Amino acid sequence: MFCRNCGKELSDKAVACIGCGMNPTDGSANCPACGVATKDKQVICTACGGNLQGGAAWPIGQCLGLFLLSLVIPLFGWIYGGIQAYKAPKGSKRRQQALAFVVMGIFGVWFNYLLFC
C-alpha cells in the first residue's frame, strides 16, 4: 500500500507512515494502491482504477471470525455490523460484509433458540 498523505510505499499492515508519521489511510493526496497523486474529491484512481473512498474488505480470516461471532453472539452482529455498515461508503465491499454480520446476528437468534430451547 501507499501512504495517502505523502505517497511512500508501505507494508499493508502499517499503522503509521515512516515518511510523514501520519496514519497512511487518512490522507487524500495519493492513491493507496499505486501511489499516484490524486485530487481531494476523486472517487477512483485514474491510473489504476483503485477505490479512493476507503472501505476495503476485511481479510477472509477476520471476516470469517466476525461472521461466526455474529452467529454465536447475535447482539455483537447487530451492534458491530450496524456501526461498520453506517461508517463504510455506500456500495463498498466492507459495507456488504458489515450488513452480512447484521443478517448473521438475526440467524444467530434462531440458531441459539434451536440450540438451547
C-alpha positions as CSV (number, residue, x, y, z in Angstrom):
1,M,0.0,0.0,0.0
2,F,1.0,3.6,-0.4
3,C,0.6,6.5,2.1
4,R,-2.4,8.6,1.2
5,N,-0.5,11.7,2.6
6,C,3.0,11.5,1.1
7,G,2.8,8.6,-1.4
8,K,5.6,6.5,0.3
9,E,5.3,2.7,-0.3
10,L,4.4,0.9,3.0
11,S,3.6,-2.5,4.3
12,D,-0.1,-3.4,4.2
13,K,-0.1,-3.7,8.0
14,A,1.5,-0.3,8.6
15,V,-0.4,1.9,11.2
16,A,1.8,4.9,10.7
17,C,3.8,6.2,7.7
18,I,7.6,6.2,8.1
19,G,7.8,9.0,5.6
20,C,5.4,11.6,7.2
21,G,4.5,10.0,10.5
22,M,0.7,10.1,9.8
23,N,-1.9,7.4,9.6
24,P,-1.4,6.2,6.0
25,T,-5.1,5.9,5.3
26,D,-6.2,9.3,6.5
27,G,-5.0,11.5,3.6
28,S,-6.3,12.1,0.1
29,A,-3.3,13.2,-1.8
30,N,-2.2,9.8,-3.2
31,C,-3.8,6.6,-4.3
32,P,-3.3,3.8,-1.7
33,A,-2.9,1.1,-4.4
34,C,-0.4,2.7,-6.8
35,G,0.8,6.0,-5.1
36,V,-0.2,8.3,-7.9
37,A,-1.2,11.9,-6.9
38,T,-5.0,12.3,-6.6
39,K,-7.4,15.2,-6.2
40,D,-9.4,15.7,-3.0
41,K,-12.9,14.6,-4.2
42,Q,-11.7,12.0,-6.6
43,V,-13.6,8.7,-6.2
44,I,-11.4,6.3,-8.2
45,C,-7.7,6.4,-9.2
46,T,-7.4,7.3,-12.9
47,A,-4.1,5.4,-13.1
48,C,-5.0,2.1,-11.6
49,G,-8.8,2.2,-11.1
50,G,-8.5,1.7,-7.3
51,N,-11.2,2.8,-4.9
52,L,-10.3,6.1,-3.2
53,Q,-13.3,6.2,-0.8
54,G,-11.9,3.7,1.6
55,G,-14.0,0.8,3.0
56,A,-11.6,-2.0,1.9
57,A,-12.8,-5.5,2.6
58,W,-11.7,-7.3,5.8
59,P,-9.3,-10.2,5.2
60,I,-11.0,-13.6,4.8
61,G,-9.9,-14.9,8.2
62,Q,-11.0,-11.8,10.1
63,C,-14.3,-11.8,8.2
64,L,-15.0,-15.4,9.0
65,G,-14.2,-14.9,12.6
66,L,-16.6,-11.9,12.8
67,F,-19.2,-13.9,10.9
68,L,-19.0,-16.8,13.5
69,L,-19.0,-14.3,16.4
70,S,-22.2,-12.7,14.9
71,L,-23.8,-16.1,14.8
72,V,-22.9,-17.1,18.3
73,I,-23.5,-13.7,19.9
74,P,-26.2,-12.1,17.8
75,L,-26.1,-8.8,19.7
76,F,-22.4,-8.4,18.5
77,G,-23.5,-8.8,14.9
78,W,-26.3,-6.2,15.3
79,I,-24.2,-3.6,17.0
80,Y,-20.8,-4.0,15.4
81,G,-22.2,-4.7,11.9
82,G,-24.6,-1.8,12.2
83,I,-21.8,0.6,13.2
84,Q,-19.5,-0.6,10.5
85,A,-22.2,-0.5,7.8
86,Y,-23.0,3.1,8.8
87,K,-19.4,4.2,8.6
88,A,-18.5,2.4,5.3
89,P,-19.0,4.1,2.0
90,K,-22.2,3.0,0.1
91,G,-21.6,0.2,-2.3
92,S,-18.2,-0.8,-0.7
93,K,-17.3,-4.4,0.0
94,R,-16.8,-3.6,3.7
95,R,-20.4,-2.3,3.9
96,Q,-21.7,-5.5,2.3
97,Q,-19.7,-7.6,4.8
98,A,-20.9,-5.5,7.8
99,L,-24.5,-5.9,6.7
100,A,-23.9,-9.7,6.5
101,F,-22.9,-9.6,10.2
102,V,-26.3,-8.0,11.0
103,V,-28.1,-10.7,9.0
104,M,-25.9,-13.4,10.6
105,G,-26.9,-11.9,14.0
106,I,-30.6,-12.4,13.0
107,F,-29.8,-16.1,12.1
108,G,-27.9,-16.3,15.4
109,V,-31.1,-15.7,17.4
110,W,-32.8,-18.5,15.6
111,F,-29.7,-20.8,15.9
112,N,-29.4,-20.1,19.6
113,Y,-33.1,-20.7,20.1
114,L,-32.9,-24.1,18.5
115,L,-29.7,-25.0,20.3
116,F,-30.8,-24.0,23.8
117,C,-34.6,-24.3,23.9
